[in-house]
Amino acid sequence: MSELPGKFEELIRINDLPVLVDFYADWCGPCKMVSPVIARLAKEYRGRITTVKINTEKKPGIAARYSIQSIPTIMMFHKGKQLMRLEGAYPYEALRTEIEKVL
């Protein structure tokens, strides 16, 4: 896919830290609920994970590549390997628990 930016692919493949990716859209209510949770986790796990937000409407190629069919979808990658995939608006404690399982 020509739209797939090399920087994103490079980030999830060669980054030393696991990469937490929040796939969202601006119009999505549940995504807006998850956004502060992701921000809190990014701060809490600074130095342990890298956090990226991908707007599925602005980057449909990336969304298609990872079969994003519902948002929010939260994924974690490390060295190109998918470690986690969650669909829906998870509250802070539940999302933190899922992150801890794969770290």
C-alpha positions as CSV (number, residue, x, y, z in Angstrom):
1,M,0.0,0.0,0.0
2,S,1.5,3.3,-1.0
3,E,-0.2,5.2,1.8
4,L,1.4,3.2,4.5
5,P,4.0,5.6,5.9
6,G,7.4,4.0,6.4
7,K,7.9,5.9,9.7
8,F,5.1,4.0,11.4
9,E,6.2,0.6,10.1
10,E,9.8,1.4,11.1
11,L,8.7,2.6,14.6
12,I,6.8,-0.6,15.4
13,R,9.6,-2.8,14.0
14,I,12.8,-1.3,15.3
15,N,11.9,0.8,18.3
16,D,13.7,-0.5,21.4
17,L,10.5,0.0,23.5
18,P,7.2,-1.6,23.0
19,V,4.8,0.7,21.0
20,L,1.3,1.2,22.2
21,V,-0.9,2.4,19.3
22,D,-4.3,4.0,19.8
23,F,-6.4,3.8,16.6
24,Y,-9.1,6.4,16.8
25,A,-11.3,9.0,15.0
26,D,-12.1,12.5,16.0
27,W,-15.9,11.9,15.8
28,C,-15.8,8.7,18.0
29,G,-17.3,9.2,21.5
30,P,-15.6,6.1,23.0
31,C,-12.3,7.2,21.5
32,K,-12.7,10.5,23.4
33,M,-13.3,8.6,26.6
34,V,-10.1,6.5,26.1
35,S,-7.9,9.4,25.1
36,P,-7.2,10.7,28.6
37,V,-6.6,7.1,29.7
38,I,-4.0,6.7,27.0
39,A,-2.4,10.0,28.0
40,R,-2.2,8.9,31.6
41,L,-0.7,5.5,30.7
42,A,1.8,7.2,28.3
43,K,3.0,9.4,31.2
44,E,3.0,6.5,33.7
45,Y,5.0,4.2,31.4
46,R,7.4,6.9,30.1
47,G,10.7,5.2,29.4
48,R,9.0,1.7,29.2
49,I,6.7,2.2,26.2
50,T,6.3,4.5,23.3
51,T,2.7,5.7,22.6
52,V,1.3,6.6,19.2
53,K,-2.2,7.8,18.2
54,I,-3.3,7.0,14.6
55,N,-6.4,8.8,13.3
56,T,-8.0,6.1,11.1
57,E,-9.7,8.7,8.9
58,K,-6.4,10.4,8.1
59,K,-4.4,7.2,7.8
60,P,-6.9,4.7,6.2
61,G,-4.0,2.7,4.8
62,I,-2.6,1.9,8.2
63,A,-6.0,1.1,9.5
64,A,-6.6,-1.3,6.6
65,R,-3.2,-2.9,7.1
66,Y,-4.0,-3.8,10.7
67,S,-7.7,-4.7,10.0
68,I,-9.1,-1.9,12.2
69,Q,-12.8,-2.4,12.0
70,S,-14.0,-0.8,15.2
71,I,-12.5,2.1,17.2
72,P,-11.0,2.6,19.5
73,T,-8.6,-0.3,18.9
74,I,-5.5,-0.4,21.1
75,M,-2.6,-2.5,19.9
76,M,0.9,-3.0,21.2
77,F,3.9,-4.0,19.1
78,H,7.5,-4.8,19.9
79,K,10.1,-5.5,17.2
80,G,7.3,-5.9,14.6
81,K,5.4,-8.5,16.7
82,Q,1.9,-7.8,17.8
83,L,1.7,-8.3,21.5
84,M,-1.8,-7.0,22.2
85,R,-5.0,-6.0,20.5
86,L,-8.0,-4.6,22.3
87,E,-11.2,-3.2,20.8
88,G,-13.5,-0.9,22.7
89,A,-13.2,1.7,25.4
90,Y,-11.3,0.1,28.2
91,P,-11.1,2.0,31.5
92,Y,-7.7,2.8,33.0
93,E,-7.3,-0.2,35.3
94,A,-8.4,-2.7,32.7
95,L,-6.0,-1.3,30.1
96,R,-3.2,-1.0,32.6
97,T,-3.7,-4.7,33.5
98,E,-3.6,-5.7,29.8
99,I,-0.4,-3.7,29.3
100,E,1.2,-5.3,32.3
101,K,0.5,-8.8,30.9
102,V,2.6,-8.1,27.8
103,L,5.5,-6.1,29.3
